[in-house]
Amino acid sequence: MAKKRAQEPDEVKLRKKIATKVTGHSNPKGDAALRALKKRLKREQRKRRALVQRKKRAAGSKGAAASA
């Protein structure tokens, strides 16, 4: 049986966590946990962009016509 997808994508969850941590924070630059969350967010964004690029390349000329 396949895993159920989360109701909310990881990227959205991370954005919310970062937003809550930043609000009312005296020194957000020095917070290691916040930095780790930002790294995870960037990783998720890279994954999503790579997937889109992979699908676009796999589609070939058909993908170019569909996106135009």
C-alpha positions in Angstrom: 0.0 0.0 0.0 1.3 3.4 -1.0 2.1 6.2 1.5 -0.5 8.9 1.7 0.6 12.3 0.6 0.7 15.0 3.1 -2.2 17.5 3.0 0.3 20.3 2.8 3.5 20.2 0.8 6.8 20.2 2.7 7.7 23.5 1.2 4.6 25.2 2.6 5.2 23.7 6.0 8.8 24.9 6.1 7.7 28.4 5.1 5.2 28.5 7.9 7.8 27.3 10.4 10.3 29.9 9.3 7.8 32.7 9.5 6.8 31.7 13.0 10.4 31.5 14.2 11.4 34.8 12.6 8.5 36.8 14.2 9.6 38.2 17.6 13.1 36.9 17.2 15.9 39.2 18.5 18.7 37.7 16.4 17.5 35.5 13.6 20.9 35.5 11.9 22.5 33.6 14.8 19.8 31.0 15.2 21.1 27.6 14.1 17.7 26.0 14.1 16.3 28.7 11.8 19.3 28.4 9.5 18.6 24.6 9.3 15.0 25.3 8.4 16.1 27.6 5.6 18.5 25.0 4.3 15.7 22.4 4.2 13.4 24.9 2.4 16.1 25.6 -0.2 16.6 21.8 -0.7 12.9 21.3 -1.3 12.8 24.2 -3.8 15.7 22.7 -5.7 14.0 19.3 -5.7 10.8 20.8 -7.1 12.7 22.8 -9.8 14.7 19.8 -10.8 11.6 17.7 -11.2 10.0 20.3 -13.4 13.1 20.6 -15.5 13.4 16.8 -15.8 9.8 16.5 -16.9 10.3 19.3 -19.4 13.3 17.6 -20.9 11.6 14.2 -21.0 8.7 15.6 -22.9 11.1 16.9 -25.6 9.6 19.0 -28.3 6.1 18.1 -27.1 6.8 19.8 -23.8 8.1 22.9 -25.5 4.8 23.2 -27.5 2.7 22.6 -24.4 4.4 25.3 -22.3 4.2 27.9 -25.1 
